[in-house]
């Protein structure tokens, strides 16, 4: 284990922050860009926007086990460089899209070639001591959250000042800066198994399917992401239902999202560190139960600030889910197949991110805008039950 792992982790933190600022500063304006490409009707543009976000997550989920397996064979640092270079190139080419079908192709390419968050976590967990897995994944998750907070703010300013196409080029440049940071400051992990010595893709999938704890953890990651994302399509409508004036609706919704993200930032740091001390299963259980209990009141509160308060509670607890669950998987997987196993389990989270908004939107259309909160609470409670009853703390924890 390299004694300079803290420097490597700091570099990876900066990489994730730069990349997430670049990726997230454009996504809120995707429906507007779709309109500029010829889809003028607002409803169709919104539908296209949601589809373009979901298809990228779906492709990332399908490819995560493949890239994870190749990381074990060819080197995890190489996979981080590949993922970020692919994402940056796709963003750059989006600036030159001629129509919505060009944009669709490039979003698919971005999903297939990307996956830099999972690649970065896999690399980081082979550079740091196992006693710091929770701290490491919490730090990476905090960097992702910080980028999601800062990105849309910068993106809104640049979109108004320069337009969407220059914004995409700037986003691509930020991801390119992340590639340079990895190339200059992050070493290749010594444990990477070159060539054909590491287990294959199907061996990793069978390993996860045959390991009850890993299979349950992968299912929990799917359920949690599905729960969290199912509320996103209706949150603005819920804020509107409180009588928020149309001219303040965007700002009020932004406050709710921003407060949740800031709480997740601190929750990831704190609960990630605690999982190293208390055990990954214990912290994961606390995070899931707390997130479920914080979600239920959101279904019936009648005021903006009450909703925001419970979203903050949700953010604190949900921020601990990813560090604890990822650390659990990494501690349970052999070193020579760690990236491959992480890739298989990360696929569940990607699929949950893709399915969640569709499930939440459909449920809201059928049962009202408050219904997705009940769905989210149920899925979080189900995840808590699975963790409590079906997995044990890994021995290395």
C-alpha positions as CSV (number, residue, x, y, z in Angstrom):
1,X,0.0,0.0,0.0
2,X,1.5,3.3,-1.1
3,X,2.2,5.7,1.8
4,X,1.0,8.6,-0.4
5,X,-2.6,7.3,-0.6
6,X,-3.9,10.5,0.9
7,X,-2.5,12.5,-1.9
8,X,-4.0,10.1,-4.4
9,X,-7.4,10.4,-2.7
10,X,-7.2,14.2,-2.7
11,X,-6.4,14.1,-6.5
12,X,-9.4,11.7,-7.1
13,X,-11.6,14.0,-5.0
14,X,-10.7,16.9,-7.3
15,X,-11.2,14.8,-10.4
16,X,-14.7,13.8,-9.3
17,X,-15.6,17.3,-8.4
18,X,-14.4,18.7,-11.8
19,X,-16.2,15.9,-13.7
20,X,-19.5,16.3,-11.8
21,X,-19.5,20.1,-12.2
22,X,-18.9,19.5,-16.0
23,X,-21.6,16.8,-16.2
24,X,-24.3,18.4,-14.0
25,X,-24.1,22.0,-15.2
26,X,-25.9,21.1,-18.4
27,X,-28.5,18.5,-17.4
28,X,-31.0,20.9,-15.9
29,X,-31.2,22.7,-19.3
30,X,-31.4,19.5,-21.4
31,X,-35.1,20.1,-22.3
32,X,-34.3,23.6,-23.4
33,X,-31.5,22.4,-25.6
34,X,-33.9,19.8,-27.1
35,X,-36.2,22.7,-27.9
36,X,-33.4,24.5,-29.6
37,X,-32.8,21.4,-31.8
38,X,-36.3,21.6,-33.2
39,X,-38.7,19.9,-30.6
40,X,-40.7,23.1,-29.9
41,X,-43.6,21.6,-28.0
42,X,-42.9,21.9,-24.3
43,X,-44.4,18.5,-23.3
44,X,-42.4,16.7,-26.0
45,X,-39.2,18.5,-25.0
46,X,-39.7,17.5,-21.4
47,X,-40.4,13.9,-22.4
48,X,-37.3,13.8,-24.6
49,X,-35.2,15.3,-21.8
50,X,-36.3,12.6,-19.3
51,X,-35.6,9.9,-21.9
52,X,-32.2,11.2,-22.7
53,X,-31.2,11.2,-19.0
54,X,-32.6,7.7,-18.4
55,X,-31.1,6.1,-21.5
56,X,-27.6,7.2,-20.4
57,X,-28.1,5.6,-17.0
58,X,-29.4,2.4,-18.6
59,X,-26.4,2.1,-20.8
60,X,-24.0,2.8,-17.9
61,X,-25.7,0.0,-16.0
62,X,-25.3,-2.5,-18.8
63,X,-21.6,-1.6,-19.3
64,X,-20.6,-1.3,-15.6
65,X,-19.8,-5.0,-15.2
66,X,-17.8,-5.0,-18.4
67,X,-15.7,-2.0,-17.6
68,X,-15.2,-3.3,-14.0
69,X,-13.9,-6.6,-15.3
70,X,-11.5,-4.9,-17.7
71,X,-10.3,-2.7,-14.9
72,X,-9.1,-5.8,-13.0
73,X,-7.4,-7.1,-16.1
74,X,-5.9,-3.9,-17.6
75,X,-5.6,-1.5,-14.7
76,X,-8.1,0.7,-12.8
77,X,-6.3,3.9,-13.6
78,X,-6.6,3.2,-17.3
79,X,-10.3,2.7,-16.9
80,X,-10.7,6.0,-15.1
81,X,-8.9,7.7,-17.9
82,X,-11.0,5.9,-20.5
83,X,-14.3,6.7,-18.8
84,X,-13.5,10.4,-18.4
85,X,-12.1,10.8,-21.9
86,X,-15.2,9.1,-23.3
87,X,-17.5,11.3,-21.3
88,X,-15.6,14.5,-22.2
89,X,-15.6,13.6,-25.9
90,X,-19.4,12.9,-25.9
91,X,-20.0,16.3,-24.2
92,X,-17.9,18.0,-26.8
93,X,-19.7,16.4,-29.7
94,X,-23.1,17.3,-28.2
95,X,-22.2,20.9,-28.8
96,X,-22.4,20.2,-32.5
97,X,-25.6,18.1,-32.5
98,X,-27.8,18.9,-35.5
99,X,-31.0,17.4,-34.2
100,X,-32.4,15.5,-31.2
101,X,-31.4,12.1,-32.8
102,X,-27.7,13.2,-32.8
103,X,-28.1,14.1,-29.1
104,X,-29.7,10.7,-28.4
105,X,-26.8,8.8,-30.1
106,X,-24.3,10.9,-28.1
107,X,-26.1,10.3,-24.8
108,X,-26.1,6.5,-25.5
109,X,-22.3,6.8,-26.3
110,X,-21.8,8.7,-23.1
111,X,-23.5,6.0,-21.1
112,X,-21.6,3.2,-22.8
113,X,-18.2,4.9,-22.6
114,X,-18.6,6.7,-19.2
115,X,-19.1,5.3,-15.7
116,X,-16.3,7.3,-14.3
117,X,-17.8,7.5,-10.7
118,X,-17.7,3.7,-10.3
119,X,-14.3,3.5,-12.0
120,X,-12.9,6.2,-9.6
121,X,-14.2,4.4,-6.6
122,X,-12.8,1.1,-7.8
123,X,-9.4,2.7,-8.2
124,X,-9.5,4.5,-4.9
125,X,-10.4,1.4,-3.0
126,X,-7.2,-0.3,-4.2
127,X,-5.0,2.7,-3.3
128,X,-6.1,3.2,0.3
129,X,-5.9,0.9,3.4
130,X,-9.0,-1.3,3.9
131,X,-9.5,0.4,7.3
132,X,-10.3,3.6,5.4
133,X,-12.8,2.2,2.9
134,X,-15.8,4.1,4.4
135,X,-13.9,7.4,4.6
136,X,-12.7,7.0,1.0
137,X,-16.1,6.2,-0.5
138,X,-17.7,8.9,1.7
139,X,-15.1,11.4,0.3
140,X,-15.8,10.4,-3.3
141,X,-19.6,10.6,-2.7
142,X,-19.1,14.1,-1.2
143,X,-17.1,15.2,-4.2
144,X,-19.9,14.0,-6.5
145,X,-22.5,15.8,-4.4
146,X,-20.5,19.0,-4.3
147,X,-20.2,18.9,-8.1
148,X,-24.0,18.4,-8.4
149,X,-24.5,21.5,-6.1
150,X,-22.1,23.8,-7.9
151,X,-22.6,22.6,-11.5
152,X,-26.1,23.9,-12.2
153,X,-25.3,27.3,-10.6
154,X,-22.3,27.8,-13.0
155,X,-24.3,26.3,-15.9
156,X,-27.2,28.7,-15.4
157,X,-24.9,31.7,-15.5
158,X,-23.0,30.4,-18.6
159,X,-26.2,29.3,-20.4
160,X,-27.6,32.8,-20.1
161,X,-24.4,34.5,-21.0
162,X,-23.0,32.2,-23.8
163,X,-25.7,29.8,-24.8
164,X,-26.0,26.0,-24.7
165,X,-23.4,25.0,-27.2
166,X,-20.5,26.9,-25.6
167,X,-21.7,25.6,-22.2
168,X,-21.3,22.0,-23.5
169,X,-17.8,22.8,-24.7
170,X,-16.9,24.3,-21.3
171,X,-18.3,21.1,-19.6
172,X,-16.1,19.0,-21.9
173,X,-13.1,21.1,-20.9
174,X,-13.7,20.5,-17.2
175,X,-13.9,16.8,-17.7
176,X,-10.7,17.1,-19.7
177,X,-9.0,18.8,-16.8
178,X,-10.0,15.8,-14.7
179,X,-8.2,13.5,-17.2
180,X,-5.1,15.6,-16.8
181,X,-5.2,15.4,-13.0
182,X,-5.5,11.6,-13.1
183,X,-2.7,11.4,-15.6
184,X,-0.3,13.6,-13.6
185,X,-1.1,12.8,-9.9
186,X,-2.8,9.4,-9.6
187,X,-0.6,6.2,-9.7
188,X,-1.8,2.9,-11.1
189,X,-2.7,0.5,-8.4
190,X,-0.1,-2.2,-7.9
191,X,-2.8,-4.8,-7.5
192,X,-4.1,-4.6,-11.0
193,X,-3.9,-8.0,-12.7
194,X,-2.7,-7.6,-16.3
195,X,-3.8,-9.8,-19.1
196,X,-6.0,-12.8,-18.6
197,X,-5.1,-13.7,-15.0
198,X,-8.1,-12.1,-13.4
199,X,-11.6,-13.6,-13.3
200,X,-13.8,-13.1,-16.4
201,X,-17.0,-11.1,-16.7
202,X,-19.4,-14.1,-16.2
203,X,-17.3,-15.4,-13.4
204,X,-17.8,-12.1,-11.6
205,X,-21.5,-12.1,-12.2
206,X,-21.8,-15.7,-11.0
207,X,-19.7,-14.7,-7.9
208,X,-22.2,-12.0,-7.0
209,X,-25.2,-14.2,-7.7
210,X,-23.7,-16.9,-5.6
211,X,-22.9,-14.6,-2.7
212,X,-26.1,-13.8,-0.7
213,X,-24.6,-10.7,0.9
214,X,-23.4,-9.2,-2.3
215,X,-26.6,-10.0,-4.2
216,X,-28.7,-8.4,-1.4
217,X,-26.4,-5.3,-1.4
218,X,-26.7,-5.0,-5.2
219,X,-30.5,-5.2,-4.8
220,X,-30.4,-2.6,-2.1
221,X,-28.4,-0.2,-4.3
222,X,-31.1,-0.6,-7.0
223,X,-34.0,-0.1,-4.6
224,X,-32.4,3.0,-3.0
225,X,-31.6,4.7,-6.3
226,X,-35.1,3.9,-7.5
227,X,-36.6,5.4,-4.3
228,X,-34.5,8.6,-4.5
229,X,-35.0,9.2,-8.2
230,X,-38.8,8.4,-8.1
231,X,-39.5,11.7,-6.3
232,X,-37.5,13.9,-8.7
233,X,-40.2,14.3,-11.4
234,X,-42.9,15.5,-8.9
235,X,-40.9,17.6,-6.5
236,X,-41.5,20.9,-8.4
237,X,-45.2,20.0,-8.6
238,X,-45.4,19.4,-4.9
239,X,-43.7,22.8,-4.3
240,X,-46.2,24.4,-6.6
241,X,-49.1,22.8,-4.7
242,X,-48.1,24.9,-1.6
243,X,-49.3,28.0,-3.5
244,X,-45.8,29.1,-4.6
245,X,-46.1,31.9,-7.1
246,X,-45.0,30.9,-10.6
247,X,-42.2,33.5,-10.6
248,X,-40.7,31.9,-7.5
249,X,-41.3,28.3,-8.4
250,X,-37.9,27.6,-10.0
251,X,-36.0,29.2,-7.1
252,X,-38.1,27.4,-4.5
253,X,-37.6,24.1,-6.1
254,X,-33.8,24.8,-6.4
255,X,-33.7,25.5,-2.7
256,X,-35.3,22.1,-1.9
257,X,-32.9,20.3,-4.2
258,X,-29.9,22.3,-3.0
259,X,-30.7,21.8,0.7
260,X,-30.9,18.0,0.1
261,X,-27.6,17.9,-1.8
262,X,-25.8,19.9,0.9
263,X,-27.1,17.6,3.6
264,X,-25.9,14.6,1.5
265,X,-22.5,16.2,1.2
266,X,-22.0,16.3,5.0
267,X,-23.8,12.9,5.5
268,X,-21.5,11.2,3.1
269,X,-18.4,12.5,4.9
270,X,-19.7,11.7,8.4
271,X,-21.4,8.3,7.9
272,X,-18.6,7.1,5.6
273,X,-16.1,7.7,8.4
274,X,-18.4,6.1,10.9
275,X,-18.7,2.9,8.8
276,X,-15.0,2.4,9.3
277,X,-15.5,2.5,13.1
278,X,-18.9,1.0,13.6
279,X,-19.1,-1.5,10.7
280,X,-20.5,-1.1,7.2
281,X,-23.7,-3.1,7.9
282,X,-24.6,-1.2,11.0
283,X,-24.2,2.2,9.3
284,X,-26.0,1.1,6.2
285,X,-28.9,-0.1,8.4
286,X,-29.1,3.3,10.3
287,X,-28.9,5.2,7.0
288,X,-31.7,3.3,5.4
289,X,-34.0,3.4,8.4
290,X,-33.4,7.1,8.9
291,X,-33.9,7.8,5.2
292,X,-37.2,5.9,5.2
293,X,-38.5,7.7,8.3
294,X,-37.5,11.1,6.8
295,X,-39.4,10.3,3.6
296,X,-42.8,9.5,5.1
297,X,-43.6,13.0,6.4
298,X,-42.9,14.5,3.0
299,X,-46.0,12.8,1.7
300,X,-48.3,14.9,3.8
301,X,-46.6,18.1,5.0
302,X,-48.4,21.2,3.8
303,X,-45.6,23.8,3.8
304,X,-42.5,24.6,1.8
305,X,-40.2,24.9,4.8
306,X,-41.5,21.7,6.4
307,X,-40.8,19.8,3.2
308,X,-37.3,21.3,3.0
309,X,-36.6,20.3,6.6
310,X,-37.4,16.7,6.0
311,X,-35.5,16.7,2.7
312,X,-32.5,17.8,4.8
313,X,-33.0,14.9,7.2
314,X,-33.3,12.6,4.1
315,X,-30.1,14.0,2.7
316,X,-28.1,13.3,5.8
317,X,-29.1,9.7,6.0
318,X,-29.2,8.9,2.3
319,X,-25.7,10.4,2.0
320,X,-24.4,7.4,4.1
321,X,-26.0,4.7,1.9
322,X,-23.5,4.7,-0.9
323,X,-20.3,4.8,1.2
324,X,-21.5,2.0,3.5
325,X,-22.8,-0.2,0.8
326,X,-19.8,0.2,-1.5
327,X,-17.4,-0.4,1.4
328,X,-19.3,-3.5,2.3
329,X,-19.0,-4.8,-1.3
330,X,-15.3,-3.9,-1.5
331,X,-14.6,-5.6,1.9
332,X,-16.4,-8.8,0.7
333,X,-14.7,-9.1,-2.7
334,X,-11.2,-10.6,-3.4
335,X,-8.7,-8.0,-4.5
336,X,-8.1,-9.6,-7.9
337,X,-11.8,-9.2,-8.8
338,X,-12.8,-6.1,-6.7
339,X,-13.4,-3.7,-9.6
340,X,-15.3,-6.4,-11.5
341,X,-17.6,-7.2,-8.5
342,X,-18.1,-3.4,-7.8
343,X,-19.1,-3.1,-11.5
344,X,-21.7,-5.8,-11.2
345,X,-23.2,-4.2,-8.0
346,X,-23.0,-0.7,-9.4
347,X,-25.2,-1.9,-12.3
348,X,-28.1,-2.1,-9.9
349,X,-27.7,1.5,-8.9
350,X,-27.6,2.6,-12.5
351,X,-30.7,0.6,-13.3
352,X,-32.5,2.2,-10.3
353,X,-31.6,5.6,-11.5
354,X,-33.0,4.9,-14.9
355,X,-36.2,3.2,-13.6
356,X,-37.0,5.5,-10.6
357,X,-38.1,8.6,-12.5
358,X,-40.3,6.6,-14.9
359,X,-41.9,4.7,-11.9
360,X,-42.4,8.0,-10.0
361,X,-43.8,9.9,-12.9
362,X,-46.2,7.0,-13.8
363,X,-47.4,6.6,-10.2
364,X,-48.0,10.4,-9.9
365,X,-50.1,10.4,-13.0
366,X,-52.2,7.5,-11.6
367,X,-52.4,8.3,-7.8
368,X,-51.4,12.0,-7.4
369,X,-48.1,13.9,-6.9
370,X,-47.7,12.7,-3.3
371,X,-47.8,9.0,-4.1
372,X,-44.1,8.8,-5.1
373,X,-43.1,9.7,-1.6
374,X,-44.9,6.6,-0.3
375,X,-43.3,4.5,-2.9
376,X,-39.8,5.8,-1.9
377,X,-40.5,5.2,1.8
378,X,-41.6,1.6,1.1
379,X,-38.5,0.9,-1.0
380,X,-36.2,2.3,1.7
381,X,-38.0,0.3,4.4
382,X,-37.7,-2.8,2.2
383,X,-34.0,-2.2,1.8
384,X,-33.6,-1.8,5.6
385,X,-35.3,-5.1,6.2
386,X,-33.1,-6.8,3.6
387,X,-29.9,-5.5,5.2
388,X,-31.0,-6.4,8.7
389,X,-32.1,-9.9,7.9
390,X,-30.0,-11.1,5.0
391,X,-26.4,-9.9,5.4
392,X,-23.7,-10.1,8.0
393,X,-20.7,-7.8,8.6
394,X,-17.8,-8.8,6.4
395,X,-14.9,-10.4,8.4
396,X,-12.4,-7.8,7.3
397,X,-14.6,-5.0,8.7
